[in-house]
């Protein structure tokens, strides 16, 4: 009886379909190589790794060798508001833009 009354007065709604194409936000701060460099400079090489268990020295080395790769991996967070599929099983921390 309880379920019948709930279904009558509060009928279940079907889930809204997910958009097949994600649209970027209208105005989002563009992430640059310099932003990543400045953020990594704030990190102590002797501090404990973050949730991903990767030491900051590794991130700094990756950025030094391939400066655009971290920008490519993190930019969709700002543009679309989600992790790209390549990061779906990763933990990420959005780097704070200096001066903000």
Contact map, one row per residue, 1 for C-alpha under 8 A:
1111100000000000000000000000000000000000000000000000000000000000000000000000000000000000000000000000
1111110000000000000000000000000000000000000000000000000000000000000000000000000000000000000000000000
1111111000000000000000000000000000000000000000000000000000000000000000000000000000000000000000000000
1111111100000000000000000000000000000000000000000000000000000000000000000000000000000000000000000000
1111111111000000000000000000000000000000000000000000000000000000000000000000000000000000000000000000
0111111111100000000000000000000000000000000000000000000000000000000000000000000000000000000000000000
0011111111110000000000000000000000000000000000000000000000000000000000000000000000000000000000000000
0001111111100000000000000000000000000000000000000000000000000000000000000000000000000000000000000000
0000111111100000000000000000000000000000000000000000000000000000000000000000000000000000000000000000
0000111111110000000000000000000000000000000000000000000000000000000000000000000000000000000000000000
0000011111111000000000000000000000000000000000000000000000000000000000000000000000000000000000000000
0000001001111100000000000000000000000000000000000000000000000000000000000000000000000000000000000000
0000000000111110000000000000000000000000000000000000000000000000000000000000000000000000000000000000
0000000000011111000000000000000000000000000000000000000000000000000000000000000000000000000000000000
0000000000001111100000000000000000000000000000000000000000000000000000000000000000000000000000000000
0000000000000111110000000000000000000000000000000000000000000000000000000000000000000000000000000000
0000000000000011111000000000000000000000000000000000000000000000000000000000000000000000000000000000
0000000000000001111100000000000000000000000000000000000000000000000000000000000000000000000000000000
0000000000000000111111000000000000000000000000000000000000000000000000000000000000000000000000000000
0000000000000000011111000000000000000000000000000000000000000000000000000000000000000000000000000000
0000000000000000001111100000000000000000000000000000000000000000000000000000000000000000000000000000
0000000000000000001111110000000000000000000000000000000000000000000000000000000100000000000000000000
0000000000000000000011111000000000000000000000000000000000000000000000000000000100000000000000000000
0000000000000000000001111100000000000000000000000000000000000000000000000000001100000000000000000000
0000000000000000000000111111000000000000000000000000000000000000000000000000001110000000000000000000
0000000000000000000000011111000000000000000000000000000000000000000000000000000000000000000000000000
0000000000000000000000001111100000000000000000000000000000000000000000000000000000000000000000000000
0000000000000000000000001111110000000000000000000000000000000000000000000000011000000000000000000000
0000000000000000000000000011111000000000000000000000000000000000000000000000010000000000000000000000
0000000000000000000000000001111100000000000000000000000000000000000000000010010000000000000000000000
0000000000000000000000000000111110110000000000000000000000000000000000100110010000000000000000000000
0000000000000000000000000000011111110000000000000000000000000000000000100000000000000000000000000000
0000000000000000000000000000001111111000000000000000000000000000001100100000000000000000000000000000
0000000000000000000000000000000111111100000000000000000000000000000000000000000000000000000000000000
0000000000000000000000000000001111111110000000000000000000000000000000000000000000000000000000001100
0000000000000000000000000000001111111111000000000000000000000000000001100000000000000000000000100000
0000000000000000000000000000000011111111100000000000000000000010000000000000000000000000000000000000
0000000000000000000000000000000001111111110000000000000000000000000000000000000000000000000000000100
0000000000000000000000000000000000111111111000000000000000000000000000000000000000000000000000111100
0000000000000000000000000000000000011111111000000000000100110000000000000000000000000000000000000000
0000000000000000000000000000000000001111111100000000000000000000000000000000000000000000000000000000
0000000000000000000000000000000000000111111100000000000000000000000000000000000000000000000000000000
0000000000000000000000000000000000000011111110100000000100000000000000000000000000000000000000000000
0000000000000000000000000000000000000000111111100000000100000000000000000000000000000000000000000000
0000000000000000000000000000000000000000001111100000001110000000000000000000000000000000000000000000
0000000000000000000000000000000000000000000111110000000000000000000000000000000000000000000000000000
0000000000000000000000000000000000000000001111111000001100000000000000000000000000000000000000000000
0000000000000000000000000000000000000000000001111100001000000000000000000000000000000000000000000000
0000000000000000000000000000000000000000000000111111111100000000000000000000000000000000000000000000
0000000000000000000000000000000000000000000000011111111000000000000000000000000000000000000000000000
0000000000000000000000000000000000000000000000001111110000000000000000000000000000000000001000000000
0000000000000000000000000000000000000000000000001111110000000000000000000000000000000000011100000000
0000000000000000000000000000000000000000000000001111111000000000000000000000000000000000000000000000
0000000000000000000000000000000000000000000000001111111101100000000000000000000000000000000000000000
0000000000000000000000000000000000000000000010111100111111100000000000000000000000000000000000000000
0000000000000000000000000000000000000001001110101000011111110000000000000000000000000000000000000000
0000000000000000000000000000000000000000000010000000001111111000000000000000000000000000000000000000
0000000000000000000000000000000000000000000000000000011111111100000000000000000000000000000000000000
0000000000000000000000000000000000000001000000000000011111111110000000000000000000000000000000000000
0000000000000000000000000000000000000001000000000000000111111111000000000000000000000000000000000000
0000000000000000000000000000000000000000000000000000000011111111100000000000000000000000000000000000
0000000000000000000000000000000000000000000000000000000001111111111010000000000000000000000000000000
0000000000000000000000000000000000001000000000000000000000111111111111000000000000000000000000000000
0000000000000000000000000000000000000000000000000000000000011111111000000000000000000000000000000000
0000000000000000000000000000000000000000000000000000000000001111111000000000000000000000000000000000
0000000000000000000000000000000000000000000000000000000000000111111110000000000000000000000000000000
0000000000000000000000000000000010000000000000000000000000000111111111100000000000000000000000000000
0000000000000000000000000000000010000000000000000000000000000010011111110000000000000000000000000000
0000000000000000000000000000000000000000000000000000000000000110011111111000000000000000000000000000
0000000000000000000000000000000000010000000000000000000000000010001111111100000000000000000000000000
0000000000000000000000000000001110010000000000000000000000000000001111111110000000000000000000000000
0000000000000000000000000000000000000000000000000000000000000000000111111111000000000000000000000000
0000000000000000000000000000000000000000000000000000000000000000000011111111000000010010000000000000
0000000000000000000000000000001000000000000000000000000000000000000001111111110000100000000001000000
0000000000000000000000000000011000000000000000000000000000000000000000111111111000000000000000000000
0000000000000000000000000000000000000000000000000000000000000000000000011111111111110000000000000000
0000000000000000000000000000000000000000000000000000000000000000000000000111111111110000000001000000
0000000000000000000000000001111000000000000000000000000000000000000000000111111111000000000000000000
0000000000000000000000011001000000000000000000000000000000000000000000000011111110000000000000000000
0000000000000000000001111000000000000000000000000000000000000000000000000001111111000000000000000000
0000000000000000000000001000000000000000000000000000000000000000000000000001111111100000000000000000
0000000000000000000000000000000000000000000000000000000000000000000000000001110111110000000000000000
0000000000000000000000000000000000000000000000000000000000000000000000000101100011111111000000000000
0000000000000000000000000000000000000000000000000000000000000000000000001001100001111111000000000000
0000000000000000000000000000000000000000000000000000000000000000000000000000000000111111000000000000
0000000000000000000000000000000000000000000000000000000000000000000000000000000000111111100000000000
0000000000000000000000000000000000000000000000000000000000000000000000001000000000111111111000000000
0000000000000000000000000000000000000000000000000000000000000000000000000000000000111111110000000000
0000000000000000000000000000000000000000000000000000000000000000000000000000000000000111111000000000
0000000000000000000000000000000000000000000000000001000000000000000000000000000000000011111100000000
0000000000000000000000000000000000000000000000000011000000000000000000000000000000000010111110000000
0000000000000000000000000000000000000000000000000001000000000000000000000000000000000000011111000000
0000000000000000000000000000000000000000000000000000000000000000000000000000000000000000001111100000
0000000000000000000000000000000000000000000000000000000000000000000000000100100000000000000111110000
0000000000000000000000000000000000010010000000000000000000000000000000000000000000000000000011111000
0000000000000000000000000000000000000010000000000000000000000000000000000000000000000000000001111101
0000000000000000000000000000000000100010000000000000000000000000000000000000000000000000000000111111
0000000000000000000000000000000000100110000000000000000000000000000000000000000000000000000000011111
0000000000000000000000000000000000000000000000000000000000000000000000000000000000000000000000001111
0000000000000000000000000000000000000000000000000000000000000000000000000000000000000000000000011111
